[in-house]
Amino acid sequence: MEQRQQSKILYSCYFTTSKDGEQFIPEHVFSLQIAGTLTIYDSQSTHIYREGNFRLSRRNRLARFVKHPPEGGEFKSLSVFLNQETLRKLSEEWEMQAEPDHLSKSSVIKLKDDPLYQSYMNSLCVYLQLPEKEQATMLPLKVREAVMLLLKVNPELKNILFDFSEPGKIDLESFMQQNFSFNISLDRFAYLTGRSLATFKRDFQKVFNRSPRLWLQQRRLQEAFYLLHEKKKSVSEVYLDVGFENLSHFSYAFKKEFGRTPNEARQAF
């Protein structure tokens, strides 16, 4: 069973550009971009959120987040995590169920500006200054308030917030070709394709005729070679974009696969 994060409120502050390591979104997250720019990549498109933009990150989705502070300033965002237990209780209490979702399939949805959203986020700034015990007492109320406001301003979000279904078994080859660059565990890949880890590995071997780990490394290296040689992207940018955790491992694997270093591949005509 997939583990869920607890509901929480998170204030993020960065002085330098940051690329988050975890690229799986386990719970819905309601956020305000306070300062700086957030660039979000999913398998289909790129989304840019600037100061004053509100967004809803959708659970069970993959996305890569890059946080850019403003010149001479700090990146700041405020987020409310909405866990499944809370949403289930509200769905029953309000007698509201999800209907087929015809909204965008992207991992993150840009929400329209609304004074109710702004007022709520302003109240969170005061809330975060309270002692931890008082915050813990008030947290369920603030999460409940967030859901109420989301449904008031964007009623169609009911079909996302109250959809408690888990990923079903989907086409493995198509999913992996679209999402190989996300740096997540095999357990995550298995879950998102509607399989146990054992079934995922067995099906993967049938489809790709190799193990998931070997295929992922080779596919990521192929993409890296293309980005370096054809697009002339920097090595420091590429290794993260294709799903490697550190530069030294990427450089070693790249040279072993292609017989040249990443820099040599980038500079070759």
N, C-alpha and C positions, 0 to 999 in steps of 0.2 A: 504494500500500500504506500502510495506517495506521501511523504511527510509534508505537513503544511507549516508555514510560518505563522506565528502568533500575530494578531493585530498589533500594530505599533505606529508611532509617529516618528519620522526621521527627518532631522535637519541636516542637510549636506553642505559642506563648506570646503572648497579647494582653492589653493593659490596657483596651482599649475594644472596643465591639461592632464586628464586622467582617463584611462580606459579600464572599465570594470572587468574583473576576471570572470565572474559568474554571469552567464548569458541566458539563463533560464529564468522565466518569470513565474514563480510558484503561486502567487496570489495577485488579485487585482490591486492596483495602486493608484490612488488619486493624488495628483501632484500639481504644484505651482512652481514655475521657473521664476525665481526672484531676481537673480543677476547672472550674467554670463549666458552662454548658449549650450544647449544640449543637442547633440546630433545622435540620432538613433537609426541603426541599420537593421532591417530584418531581411528575410530572403527575397523580398519582392521590391522594396523601395527604401528611400532615405527620408527621414523626417527631421526637421529642424525646429527646435522650440527656443524662443527668445524670451526676454524679460516680460513678465506679465501673462505668459501663455499657461493655460491649464491643460492637463492631459490625463487620460486614463490608460494605464498599462494593463494589458489583459493577461489573465493567468494562463498557465500552460502554453506559453508562447516563447519563442526565441528572439532575442534582440541583442545588439551590441551597442553599448552606451559610451559616448565620448563626451566628456565634460570640459568645456572651454571657458576659463575665466575671462572676464573683460580685461582690456588693457589696463594694467596697473591696479586691478581689483581682485575680488574673490568670486568664484562660482558659488552660487547659493540656490538651493531648492528646498522645498518643504513637501513631504510626502506622508500620506496616510495609507497604511496597509489594511486591506479589508479581507479578513480570513473567512473561510468557508463556514465555520461554525456560527459566526455572527450572522452571516447572510442567510443561512438556512433558517435560523430563528426568526429573522425579520420576514422572510418569505412566508412562513407559516402564520406569523402574527398578523401580517397585512393581507394574507390570502392572495398573494401575487405569485404567479408562475411564469416561467419563461416561455415564449413562443418562438417559432423558427426565426433565427437571426439573419436578417438581410442587410446588416450593416457591413461596413468595411471589414475585410478579413485581416487587416494589418495588425501588428502586435500592439501598437499604441494608437489611441484615438485622440485627436485634438478636440478639446471641448470649447464651446463658444464662451466668450467672456460674459460674466454675469456678476452684478454687485453682491449677490448672495454668496457666490464662491469666494469673492475677495474678502467679504466680511468674516466668513468662516475661517479662512487662512489667517487673517489678522488675529482672531481669537486664539489660534493655536500658538502664536508667538508669545502670548501671555501665559497660556497653559504650560508651555515648556519651561517657564521660569519658576513653576511651583516645585516644592519638594517631591522626590520620587514617589513617596507613599500617596500623596494627593494626586499625582499624575496617574498612578495605577488605579485609583478609585474612579477617576473621571474618564479614563480611556474608553470604556464601553459606551459611555454617553457620547463622546466625541466621534467615535466610529459610527454609531447609530445616526448622529446628526449628519455626517458626511453622506451616508447612503440616502437619507431623506432628501438632502439638497440635490444630489445627483439625479434622483428620480423626478424631482420637481422641475428642475431646469431642463433635463434631457430624459423625458419619460421612456424613450426607446431603449435606454440602457438597462431597463428591466430584463430584457432578453439576453443580456450579457451577465449582469450581476447575479441573476437567479437561475442561471444555467449551471446545474451541478453535475452534469454528465462528465465522464472521464474520456480521454482520447480512445477512439475505436481503432480497430485494426485497419491500417491504410496501406497503400502501395509503398513498399519499402524502397525500391529503386528511385522513384520520383522524389520521395522525401529526402533521402540521403544526398542526392545530387543537388538539391536546393539548399540543404542545410549543413553540408560537410564542414564548412569553415567555422561553425560555432564551437567554442571550446567548452564542451560539456561532457559528462561521463557517459559511458555506454549504458548505464542504468537509465539516464535521462532519455537517450535516444530510444531505448526499448520502450519506455513508458509513453513517449510521444507518438510512437507508431502502434500503440495498442498491444504490446507484447510483453511477456515476461522476459527477463534477460536471457534465459536459456533458449526460448523460442526465437528471440531476436537473433542470437548468434547462429542458430541452425538455419533460419530463413536467409540470413545474410550470406552464409556460405553457399547456399543454393543459387542466390541471385548473382553474386559477384565472384564466386569461386575463389574466395580468399577470406581471411578473418577480418572482422571489423577494424581492428587496430592497424593491420597492415594496409588495408584499403584506404582508411582515413589518412594515414601518413602519406601514401603515394599520391592520393588525390589532392591533398593540401600542397604537396611539393610541386605538382603539375601546375596548380593555380599560381603558386608563388613564382615559378619560372616565367609564366606568362606576364604576370604583373611587373616583374623585374625587367625582363628582356623587351617586352612589347610596350608596356606602359611607362617604363623607366621610373617606377616608384622606388622610394628609398627602402633599404633593407630593414631599418628599424620600424618602418610602417607596415611592411608586408608580413613579417613573421607573426605579428599579432592579428592582422586581418585574415590570415588563413587558418588560425586556430592553434598556433604553437604558443607555449607558455613562456619560453625564454629564448633569447637570441642564440646562446651557445648550442643548445640542442638543435635548433633550426639550422644553423650553419653547418653543424656536423652531418645531419641527415641530408641536407641539400647537396653537399659535396660528395657524399657517399652515393647518392642517387644519380647525379649528373656529371661527376668528375671535375667540377669546378666550383669555386666559392660563389655565394650569392652576388658579391660585388663584381666578380668576373662575368657572371651571366648578365648583369645589368649593363656592363660596359661593352659587351660584345656587340658587333654589328650584325 
